[in-house]
């Protein structure tokens, strides 16, 4: 059981617990091992969710995975990549919102600024194309 606990690997710990139960080891040791096993499973699930959310690049999924990871006790550095991706996704979402508002307002300066920000953040080319056309149209009016 000690070897399974020291390994901090779910499968080894699970096997060690099963062996200890078969040998009728004292309940306190088994209870501690089972708690550690449950904690390790939570952390593994949190890592898996972070990986999936990071690949999806969906803000809601990233937020949920980060919350799960924090509740599972992951360290901040273990969540850093997902936080960085979330920051990037949120920045793009904000840039899209600003671009849409600038398009709707027809404000030349707001449109120029929104286009610059969108280009910097790598917004979708269709959105950027529409914004550039609107900017040309507004410049021709002036």
matplotlib code that plots the C-alpha trace (Angstrom):
import matplotlib.pyplot as plt

x = [0.0, 2.9, 4.4, 1.1, 0.7, 4.2, 3.8, 0.9, -0.4, -4.0, -3.6, -0.8, -2.7, -5.9, -4.1, -2.5, -5.9, -7.4, -4.4, -4.7, -8.4, -7.8, -5.3, -7.7, -5.3, -6.4, -9.3, -7.5, -4.7, -7.3, -9.4, -6.5, -5.4, -8.9, -9.1, -5.7, -6.9, -10.1, -8.1, -5.7, -8.7, -10.1, -6.8, -6.5, -10.0, -9.1, -6.0, -8.0, -10.7, -8.1, -6.5, -9.9, -10.9, -7.6, -8.0, -11.6, -10.7, -14.3, -14.4, -17.2, -15.5, -12.2, -13.8, -15.5, -12.3, -10.3, -12.9, -12.8, -9.0, -8.9, -11.4, -9.3, -6.3, -4.2, -1.5, -1.6, 1.3, -0.6, -3.5, -1.3, -1.7, -5.5, -5.6, -3.4, -5.7, -8.8, -7.2, -6.6, -10.1, -11.7, -9.5, -10.7, -14.3, -13.9, -12.3, -15.2, -17.7, -15.8, -15.5, -19.3, -20.1, -17.7, -19.4, -22.8, -21.8, -20.1, -17.5, -14.4, -11.9, -13.6, -13.6, -9.9, -9.0, -11.2, -9.6, -6.1, -7.0, -8.7, -5.6, -3.4, -5.5, -6.0, -9.7, -11.5, -10.7, -14.3, -15.0, -11.9, -12.8, -16.3, -14.8, -12.2, -15.0, -17.0, -13.9, -13.3, -17.0, -16.8, -13.5, -15.1, -17.9, -15.5]
y = [0.0, 2.3, 1.8, 2.6, 5.7, 6.9, 6.3, 8.9, 6.9, 6.0, 2.5, 1.5, 2.9, 1.2, -2.1, -1.5, -0.8, -3.9, -6.0, -4.3, -5.0, -8.7, -8.8, -7.1, -4.2, -1.7, 0.6, 3.9, 3.1, 2.0, 5.1, 7.4, 5.5, 5.7, 9.4, 9.9, 7.8, 9.9, 13.1, 11.7, 10.8, 14.3, 15.7, 13.4, 14.4, 18.1, 17.7, 15.9, 18.6, 21.3, 19.6, 19.2, 22.8, 24.2, 22.4, 23.6, 27.2, 27.8, 30.4, 28.7, 25.3, 26.8, 28.6, 25.5, 23.4, 26.0, 26.0, 22.2, 22.3, 24.8, 22.7, 19.6, 21.4, 21.9, 24.5, 27.8, 26.8, 23.6, 25.8, 28.4, 27.2, 27.1, 30.6, 31.9, 30.4, 31.8, 35.3, 35.0, 33.8, 36.6, 39.2, 38.0, 38.0, 41.6, 42.6, 41.1, 43.0, 46.3, 45.7, 45.0, 48.1, 50.2, 48.8, 49.7, 53.2, 54.1, 56.1, 56.3, 56.5, 53.7, 51.5, 52.2, 51.3, 48.2, 47.0, 47.5, 45.6, 42.8, 42.5, 42.3, 39.6, 37.6, 37.9, 36.0, 37.2, 37.5, 39.9, 41.9, 42.1, 43.4, 46.0, 47.1, 47.6, 49.6, 51.7, 52.4, 53.4, 55.8, 57.3, 58.0, 59.8, 62.1]
z = [0.0, 0.8, -2.6, -4.3, -2.2, -3.0, -6.7, -6.9, -10.0, -10.0, -11.4, -9.0, -6.1, -7.2, -7.4, -4.0, -2.4, -3.9, -2.6, 0.9, 1.0, 0.2, 3.1, 5.5, 6.3, 8.9, 7.8, 8.5, 6.0, 3.4, 3.9, 3.4, 0.3, -1.1, -0.5, -2.2, -5.1, -5.4, -5.4, -8.1, -10.2, -9.9, -10.9, -13.9, -15.0, -14.6, -16.7, -19.4, -19.4, -19.6, -22.6, -24.4, -23.6, -24.8, -28.1, -28.5, -27.9, -26.6, -23.8, -21.8, -22.0, -20.9, -18.0, -16.8, -17.2, -15.2, -12.5, -12.3, -12.2, -9.4, -7.4, -8.0, -6.5, -9.6, -9.2, -11.1, -13.4, -14.4, -15.6, -17.3, -20.9, -20.6, -19.0, -21.8, -24.4, -22.6, -22.5, -26.3, -27.0, -24.9, -26.6, -30.0, -28.8, -27.5, -30.8, -32.8, -30.6, -31.1, -34.8, -35.0, -33.1, -35.3, -38.4, -37.0, -36.0, -39.2, -37.1, -39.3, -36.4, -34.5, -37.6, -38.2, -34.6, -34.7, -37.9, -36.5, -33.4, -35.4, -37.6, -34.6, -33.0, -36.3, -36.6, -39.3, -42.8, -43.8, -40.9, -41.7, -45.3, -44.5, -42.2, -44.7, -47.3, -44.9, -44.1, -47.8, -48.2, -45.2, -46.5, -49.8, -48.1, -46.4]

ax = plt.figure().add_subplot(projection="3d")
ax.plot(x, y, z, "-o")
ax.set_aspect("equal")
plt.show()
